[in-house]
Amino acid sequence: MRCIFPVSLFIVLWFAGACRREENQEPLRFITRWEVKPSFKYDLCSFAGIMTGREFYTRYYPEMYAEWKKRLTPAAAFALKKIDEIIGPETPPGPRLCLIFSAMADNDDSLSAIFRSLDRHDALPRASSNSAHGHRLDLQQWQALKPHLRLFLEFAQKENFESYWRQNLFPAINRQAPYLYQELQAFDVIGDLERFLVDWNFPDTIRVHVVRLLQPHALRLSGQRYVTDGSYPIHVTVRSAYHELVHPYAERLVDSLLAAPFKRLEDDSFLQLTMARLNRNTGYKNFRPFFHEEVAVAAEAWVAERRRMISQITHTSSSERDPQRAIRRYLAEQDEGMHVLAAVIYSYLAEGMKDDGQSYADFLRRLFDGGRLAPGKIEERYNKFMNVQ
């Protein structure tokens, strides 16, 4: 009986102190400023990707591909073949062209403006190499692509593709853009990411370029611009923003801050088997881009599901028995099940191993230092997380 009063008093005092701390805490500040803009230029690049004839794209746009294939001249067909070869089988041609053309001014958004840019942008590849997915061989690739792109653009101009776009694609984009802008106001993507990453700050504006021919991609350009398909539901568009914006941070971790432990992780036999499967199916040729993606996917899944977006994408609700059910389904189904390392990283996030004030970099460093992310440890942890009954 003698201990009841002190314990009760302690609880009362702790509760009062917690209330005072809560009162003194600064409310979360909404950071993100959204801009939404239609884009002919990026639909044109995606159109070129479709017309290369890769099955990956033609299955999303079979009627359009069949219609325009009949119009292809031998010169345009040859140009598309060369564009596809130069870009290479490991890179999606439409998104790659979007990244290159993003070095042009955003208002260069007609065929005539694009032709003028082709003539005056000798520095275009150097500008493009500053983008998130730039390559050191941009200049060489650009010089090889340029004559074939010109041939394809001349075909598009002769066949009035711009008029086709304005009549058949732009009306839907123009209807969707104002609604997309209004819906985006509810999502503080930058604030959510900064609070999760802790040691990274973003500019406050995200510009979203809306197109109609981008499926199944979302695409980050240089800076905080990205391209989304207007047909995507809002939760897909916002999840894509989380994913694309976290990529520079993920690349910094893999390439510099935690380069040595990630390099050692290449010796994991389970990851090697995963890479061999990916190399056949998705074009991944080495571990670095795979690690970039896995670090980004784990962060994106954690932050997006706090807003219930993964549950909406997978049409899955969590339960007390399996609160991570939506995440397991998402990671199993996305990108042919490649996200095995993302699942392992996420599993430790779900266990609460990242404190609110701890950076994502320090969280991953702690996993490496503690031997949790080490060769020989990935498969068992992956199976334990993914195979909850």
C-alpha positions as CSV (number, residue, x, y, z in Angstrom):
1,M,0.0,0.0,0.0
2,R,2.9,2.4,0.8
3,C,4.1,2.4,-2.8
4,I,0.7,3.3,-4.5
5,F,0.9,7.0,-3.8
6,P,4.5,7.6,-5.1
7,V,3.8,5.6,-8.3
8,S,0.5,7.4,-8.9
9,L,2.2,10.7,-8.2
10,F,5.0,9.8,-10.6
11,I,2.4,9.0,-13.4
12,V,0.5,12.2,-12.8
13,L,3.7,14.3,-12.9
14,W,5.0,12.4,-16.0
15,F,1.7,13.0,-17.8
16,A,1.7,16.7,-16.9
17,G,5.3,17.0,-18.2
18,A,4.4,15.2,-21.4
19,C,1.5,17.5,-22.0
20,R,3.7,20.5,-21.4
21,R,6.3,19.1,-23.9
22,E,3.5,18.5,-26.4
23,E,2.2,22.1,-25.9
24,N,5.8,23.4,-26.4
25,Q,6.4,21.3,-29.5
26,E,6.3,23.2,-32.8
27,P,3.5,21.9,-35.0
28,L,4.6,20.1,-38.1
29,R,5.0,22.6,-40.9
30,F,3.6,21.7,-44.3
31,I,6.5,22.2,-46.7
32,T,5.6,21.0,-50.2
33,R,4.6,23.4,-53.0
34,W,3.2,21.6,-56.0
35,E,3.2,22.7,-59.6
36,V,1.4,20.7,-62.3
37,K,2.1,21.2,-66.0
38,P,1.0,19.2,-69.1
39,S,3.9,18.2,-71.5
40,F,3.8,17.4,-75.1
41,K,7.6,17.0,-75.2
42,Y,7.7,14.1,-72.7
43,D,4.7,12.4,-74.4
44,L,6.6,12.7,-77.7
45,C,9.7,11.0,-76.1
46,S,7.4,8.2,-74.7
47,F,5.8,7.9,-78.1
48,A,9.2,7.2,-79.6
49,G,9.8,4.5,-77.0
50,I,6.5,2.9,-77.8
51,M,7.3,2.9,-81.5
52,T,10.6,1.1,-81.0
53,G,8.3,-1.9,-80.7
54,R,9.5,-3.2,-77.4
55,E,6.9,-5.6,-76.2
56,F,7.2,-4.0,-72.7
57,Y,5.5,-0.9,-74.1
58,T,3.3,-2.2,-76.9
59,R,1.3,-4.2,-74.5
60,Y,0.3,-1.0,-72.8
61,Y,-0.6,0.8,-76.0
62,P,-1.4,-1.9,-78.6
63,E,-4.0,0.1,-80.6
64,M,-1.8,3.2,-80.8
65,Y,1.2,1.1,-81.8
66,A,-0.7,-0.7,-84.5
67,E,-2.1,2.6,-85.9
68,W,1.2,4.4,-86.1
69,K,3.2,1.4,-87.3
70,K,1.2,1.5,-90.5
71,R,2.4,5.1,-91.0
72,L,6.1,4.5,-90.4
73,T,8.3,5.2,-93.4
74,P,11.4,3.0,-94.0
75,A,13.6,5.9,-92.9
76,A,11.6,6.4,-89.6
77,A,11.6,2.7,-88.9
78,F,15.3,2.6,-89.4
79,A,15.8,5.6,-87.1
80,L,13.7,4.0,-84.3
81,K,15.7,0.8,-84.6
82,K,19.0,2.7,-84.3
83,I,17.6,4.8,-81.3
84,D,16.7,1.6,-79.6
85,E,20.1,0.0,-80.2
86,I,22.1,3.1,-79.1
87,I,20.1,3.5,-75.9
88,G,20.6,-0.2,-75.2
89,P,18.4,-3.1,-74.0
90,E,19.0,-2.4,-70.3
91,T,17.5,1.1,-70.5
92,P,13.8,2.0,-71.4
93,P,14.0,4.2,-74.5
94,G,11.1,6.5,-73.7
95,P,12.2,7.5,-70.2
96,R,15.8,7.8,-71.4
97,L,14.8,10.3,-74.1
98,C,12.7,12.2,-71.6
99,L,15.8,12.6,-69.4
100,I,17.9,13.8,-72.3
101,F,15.2,16.2,-73.5
102,S,14.7,17.5,-70.0
103,A,17.9,19.6,-70.6
104,M,15.8,21.7,-72.9
105,A,13.8,24.5,-71.3
106,D,10.4,23.4,-70.1
107,N,8.7,25.8,-72.4
108,D,10.3,24.1,-75.5
109,D,7.1,22.1,-75.7
110,S,6.3,21.9,-79.4
111,L,8.0,20.2,-82.4
112,S,9.2,23.5,-83.8
113,A,10.7,24.5,-80.4
114,I,12.3,21.1,-80.1
115,F,13.9,21.4,-83.5
116,R,15.3,24.8,-82.6
117,S,16.7,23.3,-79.3
118,L,18.4,20.4,-81.3
119,D,20.2,23.0,-83.3
120,R,21.4,25.2,-80.5
121,H,21.9,22.8,-77.6
122,D,25.4,21.5,-78.2
123,A,25.7,21.4,-74.4
124,L,22.5,19.3,-74.1
125,P,24.2,16.1,-73.0
126,R,26.3,17.9,-70.4
127,A,23.1,19.4,-68.9
128,S,21.5,15.9,-69.1
129,S,24.4,14.3,-67.2
130,N,23.5,16.4,-64.2
131,S,20.1,14.6,-64.0
132,A,19.4,11.8,-61.6
133,H,19.9,9.1,-64.2
134,G,22.7,10.8,-66.2
135,H,25.5,8.7,-67.7
136,R,29.1,9.6,-68.3
137,L,28.7,8.6,-72.0
138,D,26.0,11.2,-72.6
139,L,28.0,13.2,-75.1
140,Q,29.0,10.1,-77.1
141,Q,25.4,8.8,-76.9
142,W,24.0,12.2,-77.9
143,Q,26.2,12.4,-81.0
144,A,25.1,8.9,-82.0
145,L,21.4,9.6,-81.3
146,K,21.1,13.0,-82.8
147,P,20.7,12.2,-86.6
148,H,18.3,9.4,-85.9
149,L,16.2,11.5,-83.5
150,R,16.0,14.2,-86.2
151,L,14.7,11.6,-88.7
152,F,12.1,10.4,-86.3
153,L,11.1,14.0,-85.4
154,E,10.8,14.8,-89.1
155,F,8.5,11.8,-89.5
156,A,6.4,13.0,-86.5
157,Q,6.1,16.4,-87.9
158,K,5.1,15.2,-91.4
159,E,2.5,12.9,-89.9
160,N,1.1,15.7,-87.7
161,F,1.8,13.9,-84.4
162,E,1.5,17.2,-82.5
163,S,-2.0,17.7,-83.9
164,Y,-2.8,14.1,-83.0
165,W,-1.6,14.7,-79.5
166,R,-3.6,17.9,-79.1
167,Q,-6.8,16.3,-80.4
168,N,-6.5,12.8,-78.7
169,L,-4.3,13.1,-75.6
170,F,-4.2,16.7,-74.5
171,P,-8.0,17.1,-73.7
172,A,-7.7,14.3,-71.1
173,I,-4.5,15.8,-69.6
174,N,-6.1,19.2,-69.5
175,R,-9.1,17.9,-67.6
176,Q,-7.0,15.9,-65.2
177,A,-4.4,18.5,-64.4
178,P,-6.5,20.8,-62.2
179,Y,-8.0,17.9,-60.2
180,L,-4.5,16.4,-59.8
181,Y,-3.2,19.8,-58.5
182,Q,-6.1,20.0,-56.0
183,E,-5.6,16.4,-54.8
184,L,-1.8,16.9,-54.4
185,Q,-2.3,19.8,-51.9
186,A,-3.1,17.2,-49.2
187,F,0.3,15.5,-49.4
188,D,3.4,16.9,-47.9
189,V,5.9,14.6,-49.7
190,I,8.9,16.8,-48.9
191,G,8.1,17.2,-45.3
192,D,7.4,13.5,-44.9
193,L,10.8,12.6,-46.5
194,E,12.8,15.2,-44.5
195,R,11.4,13.9,-41.3
196,F,12.2,10.3,-42.2
197,L,15.7,10.9,-43.7
198,V,16.6,13.5,-41.0
199,D,19.9,14.6,-42.5
200,W,18.6,15.7,-46.0
201,N,16.8,18.8,-47.1
202,F,14.9,19.4,-50.3
203,P,13.8,22.6,-52.1
204,D,10.1,23.1,-51.3
205,T,8.7,22.9,-54.9
206,I,7.9,19.8,-56.9
207,R,6.9,20.2,-60.5
208,V,4.8,17.4,-62.0
209,H,4.7,17.1,-65.8
210,V,1.6,15.2,-66.8
211,V,1.5,13.0,-69.9
212,R,-0.6,10.1,-71.2
213,L,2.0,7.7,-72.7
214,L,4.3,7.0,-69.8
215,Q,2.9,3.7,-68.5
216,P,4.2,1.8,-66.6
217,H,6.8,4.3,-65.4
218,A,7.1,7.4,-63.3
219,L,10.3,9.4,-63.9
220,R,12.5,11.8,-62.1
221,L,14.2,14.5,-64.1
222,S,16.9,16.8,-63.1
223,G,16.1,18.8,-60.0
224,Q,12.7,18.2,-58.4
225,R,10.8,17.6,-61.6
226,Y,9.2,14.4,-62.4
227,V,6.8,13.0,-65.0
228,T,3.7,11.1,-64.2
229,D,0.9,9.6,-66.4
230,G,-2.4,11.4,-66.0
231,S,-4.2,8.0,-66.0
232,Y,-2.6,7.1,-62.6
233,P,-4.7,7.3,-59.4
234,I,-3.5,9.9,-57.0
235,H,-2.0,7.4,-54.6
236,V,0.2,6.1,-57.4
237,T,1.3,9.5,-58.4
238,V,2.2,10.5,-54.8
239,R,4.0,7.2,-54.1
240,S,6.0,7.8,-57.2
241,A,7.0,11.2,-55.9
242,Y,8.2,9.7,-52.7
243,H,10.2,7.1,-54.6
244,E,11.8,9.4,-57.2
245,L,12.7,12.1,-54.7
246,V,14.4,9.8,-52.3
247,H,16.7,8.4,-55.1
248,P,19.5,11.0,-54.8
249,Y,19.8,10.2,-51.1
250,A,19.9,6.5,-51.8
251,E,22.5,6.9,-54.4
252,R,24.6,9.0,-52.0
253,L,24.5,6.2,-49.4
254,V,25.4,3.4,-51.8
255,D,28.0,5.3,-53.8
256,S,29.9,7.1,-51.0
257,L,28.7,7.1,-47.4
258,L,28.2,3.4,-47.1
259,A,30.0,2.2,-50.2
260,A,32.3,-0.3,-48.5
261,P,29.5,-2.3,-46.6
262,F,27.3,-2.3,-49.7
263,K,30.3,-3.6,-51.7
264,R,30.7,-6.4,-49.3
265,L,27.0,-7.2,-49.6
266,E,27.7,-8.2,-53.3
267,D,29.1,-11.5,-51.9
268,D,25.7,-12.6,-50.6
269,S,24.7,-15.7,-52.6
270,F,20.9,-14.9,-52.3
271,L,21.5,-11.5,-53.8
272,Q,23.6,-12.9,-56.5
273,L,20.8,-15.3,-57.5
274,T,18.4,-12.4,-57.5
275,M,20.8,-10.4,-59.7
276,A,21.1,-13.3,-62.2
277,R,17.3,-13.4,-62.5
278,L,17.1,-9.6,-62.9
279,N,19.8,-9.6,-65.5
280,R,17.7,-11.9,-67.6
281,N,14.4,-10.1,-67.1
282,T,14.9,-6.5,-66.3
283,G,18.4,-5.6,-67.6
284,Y,20.2,-4.9,-64.3
285,K,23.9,-5.6,-65.0
286,N,25.6,-4.7,-61.7
287,F,24.8,-4.3,-58.1
288,R,25.0,-0.5,-57.8
289,P,21.8,0.5,-59.5
290,F,20.1,-2.5,-57.8
291,F,21.2,-1.2,-54.4
292,H,20.1,2.3,-55.3
293,E,16.7,1.0,-56.0
294,E,16.4,-1.2,-52.9
295,V,17.4,1.6,-50.5
296,A,14.9,3.9,-52.2
297,V,12.1,1.3,-52.2
298,A,12.4,0.5,-48.5
299,A,12.2,4.2,-47.6
300,E,9.4,4.9,-50.1
301,A,7.4,1.9,-48.8
302,W,7.8,3.0,-45.2
303,V,6.9,6.7,-45.7
304,A,4.1,6.0,-48.2
305,E,2.4,3.4,-46.1
306,R,2.3,5.8,-43.2
307,R,-0.3,7.6,-45.5
308,R,-1.9,4.2,-46.4
309,M,-0.8,4.5,-50.0
310,I,0.6,1.0,-50.4
311,S,-2.6,-0.5,-49.0
312,Q,-4.5,1.4,-51.7
313,I,-2.2,0.3,-54.5
314,T,-2.4,-3.4,-53.4
315,H,-6.1,-3.2,-52.4
316,T,-4.9,-4.8,-49.2
317,S,-5.8,-3.8,-45.6
318,S,-3.5,-4.5,-42.7
319,S,-4.7,-6.5,-39.7
320,E,-3.6,-7.1,-36.1
321,R,-2.3,-10.5,-37.1
322,D,-0.3,-9.1,-40.0
323,P,0.1,-5.3,-39.9
324,Q,2.6,-5.5,-42.8
325,R,0.4,-7.5,-45.1
326,A,0.1,-4.7,-47.7
327,I,3.9,-4.2,-47.8
328,R,4.6,-7.9,-48.2
329,R,2.2,-8.1,-51.1
330,Y,3.6,-4.9,-52.7
331,L,7.2,-6.0,-52.4
332,A,6.4,-9.5,-53.8
333,E,4.5,-8.1,-56.8
334,Q,6.5,-5.0,-57.8
335,D,9.1,-5.4,-60.6
336,E,8.9,-9.2,-60.8
337,G,9.7,-9.6,-57.1
338,M,13.1,-8.1,-57.3
339,H,12.9,-6.2,-54.0
340,V,14.5,-8.7,-51.7
341,L,16.9,-6.4,-50.0
342,A,14.3,-3.7,-49.7
343,A,12.1,-6.2,-47.9
344,V,14.9,-7.0,-45.4
345,I,15.6,-3.3,-44.8
346,Y,11.9,-2.6,-44.4
347,S,11.6,-5.5,-41.9
348,Y,14.0,-3.7,-39.5
349,L,12.1,-0.5,-39.9
350,A,8.9,-2.4,-39.0
351,E,10.6,-3.6,-35.9
352,G,11.1,-0.1,-34.8
353,M,14.9,-0.1,-35.1
354,K,15.0,3.4,-36.5
355,D,14.4,6.1,-33.9
356,D,12.5,9.2,-34.9
357,G,15.6,11.4,-34.5
358,Q,17.9,8.9,-36.3
359,S,18.9,9.5,-39.9
360,Y,18.2,6.8,-42.5
361,A,22.0,6.7,-43.1
362,D,22.7,6.0,-39.5
363,F,19.9,3.4,-39.4
364,L,21.5,1.5,-42.3
365,R,25.0,1.9,-40.8
366,R,23.7,0.4,-37.6
367,L,22.3,-2.6,-39.5
368,F,25.7,-3.1,-41.2
369,D,27.7,-2.6,-38.0
370,G,25.5,-5.1,-36.2
371,G,25.9,-7.8,-38.8
372,R,22.2,-7.7,-39.8
373,L,23.0,-6.6,-43.4
374,A,25.8,-9.0,-44.2
375,P,26.6,-11.7,-46.7
376,G,24.8,-14.9,-45.7
377,K,22.1,-13.1,-43.6
378,I,19.8,-11.8,-46.3
379,E,17.9,-14.9,-47.4
380,E,16.9,-16.1,-43.9
381,R,15.7,-12.6,-42.9
382,Y,13.8,-12.1,-46.2
383,N,12.0,-15.4,-45.9
384,K,11.1,-14.7,-42.2
385,F,9.6,-11.4,-43.1
386,M,7.8,-12.3,-46.3
387,N,6.4,-15.7,-45.3
388,V,4.3,-14.7,-42.3
389,Q,1.3,-17.0,-42.1
